[in-house]
Amino acid sequence: MLVLTWAIVVFGLLELMNVAVLYFAPGSRKANGVGVFAAWERSKADPELHQFVRYLVSWVAGTKLIFLALLAVLLVTGSDQAKTAASAVLAISIAVFFWRMFPLARRIDAAGQMAPRGYSIFLGTMIAVMVAAFAIGAITSI
């Protein structure tokens, strides 16, 4: 169970870094900031559109923060069974990325609208590793 707990902690820290970037430096190209998308800079030419994009970025950050708070409560108060179930749910919910977001990211990347080029593959690989880690963690904890 210690490995599963550490997997959740590492995932939480990575997501917390992303939340900080989305709130305080959304245009960054580090920690999955939206600066990797050329549309981020282009949206600045239209103040109304840029306000909307900033709203959506903050919405994502806020949703992630709520999710991280719940994970923290789970880590502190949750039973081994709850952590195993959470890991299975994390694997499934994170894998949804490959249904809608990954194909879209690939198209954006292929159109040259992401920098660095190939970032969608890096992102997809990183997320696949997270899904695998949580799935393996859940299976081995049963």
Rosetta blueprint (number, residue, H / E / L):
1 M L
2 L H
3 V H
4 L H
5 T H
6 W H
7 A H
8 I H
9 V H
10 V H
11 F H
12 G H
13 L H
14 L H
15 E H
16 L H
17 M H
18 N H
19 V H
20 A H
21 V H
22 L H
23 Y H
24 F H
25 A L
26 P L
27 G L
28 S L
29 R L
30 K L
31 A L
32 N L
33 G L
34 V H
35 G H
36 V H
37 F E
38 A H
39 A H
40 W H
41 E H
42 R H
43 S H
44 K L
45 A L
46 D L
47 P H
48 E H
49 L H
50 H H
51 Q H
52 F H
53 V H
54 R H
55 Y H
56 L H
57 V H
58 S H
59 W H
60 V H
61 A H
62 G H
63 T H
64 K H
65 L H
66 I H
67 F H
68 L H
69 A H
70 L H
71 L H
72 A H
73 V H
74 L H
75 L H
76 V H
77 T H
78 G L
79 S L
80 D H
81 Q H
82 A H
83 K H
84 T H
85 A H
86 A H
87 S H
88 A H
89 V H
90 L H
91 A H
92 I H
93 S H
94 I H
95 A H
96 V H
97 F H
98 F H
99 W L
100 R L
101 M H
102 F H
103 P H
104 L H
105 A H
106 R H
107 R H
108 I H
109 D H
110 A H
111 A L
112 G L
113 Q L
114 M E
115 A L
116 P L
117 R L
118 G L
119 Y H
120 S H
121 I H
122 F H
123 L H
124 G H
125 T H
126 M H
127 I H
128 A H
129 V H
130 M H
131 V H
132 A H
133 A H
134 F H
135 A H
136 I H
137 G H
138 A H
139 I H
140 T H
141 S H
142 I L
